[in-house]
Amino acid sequence: MRNDYDLQQLVEPLLAWYPLHARELPWRSEPTPYHVWVSEIMLQQTRVEAVKPYYARFIEALPDIRALAECEEDRLLKLWEGLGYYNRVRNMQLAAQTVMAEYGGVLPADYDELLKLKGIGHYTAAAIASIAYGLPAAAVDGNVLRILMRALECDLDIAKQSTKNTVEQWLLPIVPQDRPGMFTQALMELGATVCVPNGEPNCSACPWEKLCQSHLNDTTDRYPVKEKAKVRRIEKKTVLIIRDGDRVLLQKRPDKGLLAGMYEFPWIEGYATRKAVLEFVKQRGLSPLRIRPAGDAKHIFSHVEWHMKGYVIFVEEPYVGEDYLFAEPRELRDQYAIPAAYAKYFIL
């Protein structure tokens, strides 16, 4: 990276490009603090097109901070179902409750105050401050890191928090005081649609084409630099879809840890035999009638992979205990949040 690179020269071409190329997105049409907050949390590690229906459903059900703060947990998790990372929506609710108690039901128009709220980090606080409140703040996400590392031909590791902190400090002096929200969104848009994370960047469509050092030096494939992630741990499971007619047996996960508090199908650690599955079912006071394979599935979390084999077991006697319940198809659809990891086995 050249030490004399002038970041200021990137601002005006970007701001001229953005109004002509910005996508129409539901949270942009009405960028209230609450809408920006919900959308930014949803967009973490999820594609824009995938988020749209979830965002619409969530805002319709919980239109404001009070509704979020008061929502019953099972309903909240159901509204979030499919987005994953359920602690994010739990943290949102805790933050909403704090906002109701301490800020009069309105997200504070202050970057440092936003950072005090549960689940709101530097990026989300800066996005809310700049987009919703028009305050000068530097929102640095993966898109922003990528386009700046390429523009500057910078070899800082974007996986490190120190790099994000450095880039925030680079950007703050050049955030336009009169258009901070547009600047924030323009940076995001450029990274999402032109200087993309996967595949070749579309340099001919980039407003920085003549300013980008890696483009000029034909080194875009080298940037950004990112340390390889650690190898994920493999966990093998046998998933049991235990059915009494149309009803399906569910159990609730522990209140802490991965997928905390969500409902799931019972499972056995490792790959169990048919005999072991039937014994498992009998030990829970159920009378199995027949069993059939339900196929294999795999789900990837950030640090672990689940490799699953499934069985459908039809039983004769309904059973309800402290840790189990039989759910009707309507309840599976509308009431109980089932992790996406079990999507292959989600039988209505």
C-alpha positions as CSV (number, residue, x, y, z in Angstrom):
1,M,0.0,0.0,0.0
2,R,1.3,3.4,-0.9
3,N,1.6,5.6,2.2
4,D,0.7,8.7,0.2
5,Y,-2.6,7.4,-1.1
6,D,-5.3,10.0,-0.7
7,L,-8.5,8.4,0.4
8,Q,-10.4,11.7,-0.1
9,Q,-10.3,11.2,-3.8
10,L,-12.6,8.1,-3.5
11,V,-15.5,10.0,-2.0
12,E,-17.0,12.1,-4.8
13,P,-16.9,9.4,-7.6
14,L,-18.6,7.0,-5.1
15,L,-21.3,9.5,-4.2
16,A,-22.0,10.3,-7.9
17,W,-22.2,6.6,-8.7
18,Y,-24.5,5.5,-5.9
19,P,-27.8,7.2,-6.8
20,L,-27.6,5.8,-10.3
21,H,-27.0,2.2,-9.2
22,A,-28.5,1.7,-5.7
23,R,-30.9,-1.2,-5.4
24,E,-34.4,-0.6,-4.2
25,L,-34.5,-2.3,-0.8
26,P,-37.4,-2.2,1.7
27,W,-35.3,-0.8,4.6
28,R,-34.0,2.0,2.4
29,S,-37.4,3.2,1.5
30,E,-38.1,4.1,5.1
31,P,-34.7,4.2,6.9
32,T,-36.0,4.7,10.5
33,P,-33.5,3.8,13.2
34,Y,-35.6,0.7,14.0
35,H,-35.7,-0.4,10.4
36,V,-32.0,0.2,9.9
37,W,-31.2,-1.7,13.0
38,V,-33.4,-4.8,12.2
39,S,-32.1,-4.9,8.6
40,E,-28.4,-4.7,9.6
41,I,-28.7,-7.4,12.1
42,M,-30.5,-9.7,9.6
43,L,-28.0,-8.9,6.9
44,Q,-25.0,-10.2,9.0
45,Q,-23.8,-13.3,7.0
46,T,-27.1,-13.5,5.0
47,R,-27.6,-12.3,1.4
48,V,-29.9,-9.3,0.7
49,E,-32.3,-11.2,-1.5
50,A,-32.7,-13.9,1.2
51,V,-33.3,-11.3,3.9
52,K,-36.2,-9.5,2.2
53,P,-39.1,-11.8,3.0
54,Y,-37.8,-12.3,6.6
55,Y,-37.5,-8.5,7.1
56,A,-41.1,-8.0,5.8
57,R,-42.5,-10.7,8.0
58,F,-40.6,-9.4,11.1
59,I,-41.6,-5.7,10.6
60,E,-45.2,-6.6,10.0
61,A,-45.4,-8.7,13.2
62,L,-43.2,-6.4,15.3
63,P,-43.5,-2.9,13.8
64,D,-41.7,-1.0,16.5
65,I,-39.3,-1.3,19.5
66,R,-42.1,-1.7,22.0
67,A,-43.5,-4.7,20.1
68,L,-40.0,-6.3,19.9
69,A,-39.4,-5.7,23.6
70,E,-42.7,-7.3,24.6
71,C,-42.7,-10.2,22.2
72,E,-43.0,-13.7,23.7
73,E,-39.8,-15.7,23.2
74,D,-41.2,-18.6,21.2
75,R,-42.9,-16.2,18.8
76,L,-39.8,-14.1,18.5
77,L,-37.7,-17.2,17.6
78,K,-40.4,-18.3,15.1
79,L,-40.2,-14.9,13.4
80,W,-36.4,-15.3,13.1
81,E,-36.6,-18.9,11.9
82,G,-34.5,-19.5,8.9
83,L,-32.0,-16.7,9.6
84,G,-29.9,-18.6,12.1
85,Y,-27.7,-17.1,14.8
86,Y,-30.7,-16.9,17.1
87,N,-28.7,-15.1,19.9
88,R,-28.8,-12.0,17.6
89,V,-32.6,-11.7,17.9
90,R,-32.4,-12.4,21.6
91,N,-29.9,-9.6,22.0
92,M,-32.1,-7.4,19.9
93,Q,-34.9,-8.0,22.3
94,L,-32.7,-7.3,25.3
95,A,-31.6,-4.1,23.7
96,A,-35.2,-3.1,22.9
97,Q,-36.1,-3.6,26.5
98,T,-33.2,-1.3,27.5
99,V,-34.3,1.3,25.0
100,M,-37.9,1.2,26.4
101,A,-36.6,1.5,30.0
102,E,-33.8,4.0,29.6
103,Y,-34.3,5.9,26.3
104,G,-38.0,6.5,26.1
105,G,-38.5,3.8,23.5
106,V,-36.3,5.5,20.9
107,L,-32.9,4.3,19.8
108,P,-30.3,6.9,20.9
109,A,-29.1,9.3,18.3
110,D,-25.5,8.9,19.5
111,Y,-22.9,6.4,18.4
112,D,-21.4,5.8,21.8
113,E,-24.8,5.3,23.4
114,L,-25.8,2.8,20.7
115,L,-22.7,0.8,21.5
116,K,-23.9,0.3,25.0
117,L,-26.9,-1.7,23.8
118,K,-26.8,-5.5,23.8
119,G,-25.7,-6.9,20.4
120,I,-24.9,-3.6,18.8
121,G,-21.2,-3.4,17.8
122,H,-19.2,-0.7,16.0
123,Y,-20.5,-1.5,12.5
124,T,-24.2,-1.6,13.5
125,A,-23.9,1.5,15.6
126,A,-22.2,3.4,12.8
127,A,-24.9,2.2,10.3
128,I,-27.7,3.4,12.5
129,A,-26.0,6.7,13.3
130,S,-25.1,7.5,9.8
131,I,-28.1,6.2,7.8
132,A,-30.9,6.9,10.2
133,Y,-29.6,9.9,12.1
134,G,-27.3,11.5,9.5
135,L,-24.3,11.5,11.9
136,P,-20.7,11.1,10.7
137,A,-19.7,7.6,11.5
138,A,-17.6,4.9,9.8
139,A,-19.5,1.6,9.3
140,V,-16.9,-1.1,8.4
141,D,-18.2,-4.5,7.3
142,G,-16.8,-7.2,5.0
143,N,-17.8,-5.3,1.9
144,V,-16.1,-2.1,3.0
145,L,-12.9,-3.9,4.1
146,R,-12.7,-5.7,0.7
147,I,-13.1,-2.7,-1.5
148,L,-10.7,-0.6,0.5
149,M,-8.0,-3.3,0.7
150,R,-8.2,-3.6,-3.1
151,A,-8.3,0.1,-3.7
152,L,-5.3,0.7,-1.6
153,E,-3.5,-2.6,-2.4
154,C,-3.3,-3.2,1.4
155,D,-2.2,-6.5,2.8
156,L,-3.7,-6.1,6.3
157,D,-5.6,-9.2,7.4
158,I,-9.3,-8.4,7.3
159,A,-10.0,-11.2,9.8
160,K,-8.4,-9.2,12.5
161,Q,-10.3,-6.7,14.6
162,S,-7.3,-4.5,14.6
163,T,-7.7,-4.1,10.8
164,K,-11.4,-3.1,11.2
165,N,-10.3,-0.5,13.9
166,T,-7.7,0.8,11.5
167,V,-10.1,1.2,8.6
168,E,-12.6,3.0,10.8
169,Q,-9.9,5.5,11.6
170,W,-9.0,5.9,8.0
171,L,-12.6,6.5,7.0
172,L,-13.8,8.9,9.7
173,P,-11.9,12.0,8.4
174,I,-13.4,11.5,4.9
175,V,-17.1,10.8,5.8
176,P,-18.9,13.7,4.1
177,Q,-20.7,15.7,6.9
178,D,-23.7,16.5,4.7
179,R,-24.2,12.9,3.3
180,P,-22.9,10.4,5.9
181,G,-25.8,7.9,5.3
182,M,-25.3,8.0,1.5
183,F,-21.6,7.4,2.0
184,T,-22.2,4.4,4.3
185,Q,-24.7,2.8,1.9
186,A,-22.6,3.6,-1.2
187,L,-19.6,1.7,0.3
188,M,-21.8,-1.3,1.1
189,E,-23.4,-1.2,-2.3
190,L,-20.1,-1.1,-4.2
191,G,-18.9,-4.2,-2.3
192,A,-22.1,-6.0,-2.7
193,T,-22.7,-5.5,-6.4
194,V,-19.4,-4.6,-8.1
195,C,-16.4,-5.4,-6.1
196,V,-17.9,-8.7,-5.1
197,P,-16.7,-11.2,-2.5
198,N,-16.9,-14.2,-4.8
199,G,-15.7,-14.2,-8.4
200,E,-14.0,-11.5,-10.4
201,P,-14.8,-7.8,-9.5
202,N,-16.6,-5.9,-12.2
203,C,-13.9,-3.3,-12.5
204,S,-15.3,-1.7,-15.7
205,A,-18.5,-0.8,-13.7
206,C,-16.6,0.6,-10.7
207,P,-16.4,4.4,-10.0
208,W,-12.9,3.7,-8.6
209,E,-11.6,2.0,-11.8
210,K,-8.9,4.6,-12.4
211,L,-8.2,5.1,-8.7
212,C,-7.9,1.4,-7.5
213,Q,-4.3,0.3,-7.1
214,S,-5.0,-3.4,-7.4
215,H,-6.9,-2.9,-10.6
216,L,-4.2,-0.7,-12.1
217,N,-1.6,-3.3,-11.1
218,D,-3.7,-6.3,-12.0
219,T,-3.6,-7.7,-8.5
220,T,-7.2,-7.8,-7.5
221,D,-7.0,-11.6,-7.0
222,R,-4.6,-11.0,-4.2
223,Y,-6.8,-8.8,-2.1
224,P,-8.2,-8.8,0.5
225,V,-5.8,-10.8,2.6
226,K,-7.7,-13.1,5.1
227,E,-6.3,-15.8,7.4
228,K,-7.8,-19.2,6.7
229,A,-10.5,-20.2,9.1
230,K,-9.9,-23.0,11.5
231,V,-11.1,-26.5,10.5
232,R,-14.7,-27.1,11.8
233,R,-15.4,-29.9,14.2
234,I,-17.5,-32.7,12.8
235,E,-20.4,-34.0,15.0
236,K,-22.4,-37.0,13.9
237,K,-26.0,-37.4,14.8
238,T,-29.0,-39.7,14.3
239,V,-32.1,-37.5,14.0
240,L,-35.5,-39.1,14.9
241,I,-38.7,-37.9,13.4
242,I,-41.2,-39.6,15.7
243,R,-44.7,-39.3,14.5
244,D,-48.2,-40.0,15.9
245,G,-50.3,-39.5,12.8
246,D,-49.6,-36.0,11.6
247,R,-48.1,-34.9,14.9
248,V,-44.4,-34.8,15.4
249,L,-42.4,-35.1,18.6
250,L,-40.2,-32.2,19.6
251,Q,-37.8,-31.5,22.4
252,K,-36.5,-28.1,23.6
253,R,-32.8,-27.4,23.5
254,P,-31.0,-26.1,26.7
255,D,-31.3,-22.4,27.5
256,K,-27.7,-21.8,26.8
257,G,-25.3,-22.8,24.0
258,L,-25.8,-23.5,20.3
259,L,-29.5,-22.9,19.2
260,A,-30.4,-22.2,22.8
261,G,-34.1,-22.5,23.7
262,M,-35.2,-23.7,20.3
263,Y,-37.3,-26.8,19.5
264,E,-35.8,-29.7,17.6
265,F,-36.3,-33.4,16.8
266,P,-34.9,-35.9,19.3
267,W,-31.5,-37.2,18.3
268,I,-28.9,-39.7,19.3
269,E,-25.2,-38.9,19.2
270,G,-23.3,-40.8,16.5
271,Y,-24.9,-43.0,13.8
272,A,-27.3,-45.3,15.5
273,T,-28.6,-48.6,14.2
274,R,-32.3,-49.2,13.6
275,K,-32.3,-51.4,16.7
276,A,-30.7,-48.7,18.8
277,V,-33.3,-46.2,17.5
278,L,-36.2,-48.4,18.3
279,E,-34.8,-49.0,21.8
280,F,-34.4,-45.2,22.3
281,V,-38.0,-44.7,21.4
282,K,-39.2,-47.5,23.7
283,Q,-37.2,-46.1,26.6
284,R,-39.3,-42.9,26.3
285,G,-42.6,-44.7,26.8
286,L,-43.6,-44.9,23.1
287,S,-44.7,-47.9,21.2
288,P,-43.0,-48.0,17.7
289,L,-45.1,-49.3,14.8
290,R,-42.7,-49.0,11.9
291,I,-39.5,-47.3,11.0
292,R,-38.0,-46.1,7.7
293,P,-34.9,-44.1,6.8
294,A,-35.2,-40.4,6.2
295,G,-31.9,-39.8,4.4
296,D,-28.7,-38.0,5.2
297,A,-28.2,-34.3,5.8
298,K,-25.4,-31.9,6.7
299,H,-25.5,-28.4,8.2
300,I,-22.5,-26.1,8.7
301,F,-22.2,-23.7,11.6
302,S,-19.3,-21.3,12.1
303,H,-17.2,-23.8,14.1
304,V,-19.0,-27.1,13.8
305,E,-20.6,-29.3,11.1
306,W,-23.5,-31.6,11.8
307,H,-23.5,-34.8,9.7
308,M,-26.9,-36.4,10.2
309,K,-28.7,-39.6,9.4
310,G,-32.5,-39.6,9.9
311,Y,-35.2,-42.1,10.7
312,V,-39.0,-41.6,10.7
313,I,-40.6,-43.7,13.4
314,F,-44.4,-44.0,13.6
315,V,-45.6,-44.6,17.1
316,E,-48.9,-45.9,18.6
317,E,-49.2,-44.0,21.9
318,P,-48.9,-40.2,22.2
319,Y,-46.6,-39.0,24.9
320,V,-46.1,-35.7,26.6
321,G,-43.4,-35.1,29.2
322,E,-41.5,-32.3,30.6
323,D,-38.9,-32.4,27.9
324,Y,-41.0,-33.5,25.0
325,L,-44.2,-32.5,23.2
326,F,-46.2,-33.6,20.2
327,A,-46.8,-30.7,17.8
328,E,-49.5,-30.4,15.2
329,P,-48.6,-29.4,11.6
330,R,-50.1,-26.0,12.2
331,E,-48.0,-25.5,15.4
332,L,-44.8,-26.6,13.5
333,R,-45.6,-24.0,10.8
334,D,-46.7,-21.1,13.0
335,Q,-45.6,-21.6,16.6
336,Y,-42.4,-23.6,17.2
337,A,-39.1,-22.4,15.8
338,I,-37.2,-25.3,14.3
339,P,-33.5,-24.8,13.4
340,A,-32.7,-24.7,9.7
341,A,-30.2,-27.5,10.3
342,Y,-33.2,-29.9,10.4
343,A,-34.8,-28.6,7.2
344,K,-34.5,-31.9,5.4
345,Y,-36.5,-33.6,8.1
346,F,-39.1,-30.9,8.5
347,I,-42.2,-33.1,7.8
348,L,-45.6,-31.5,8.0
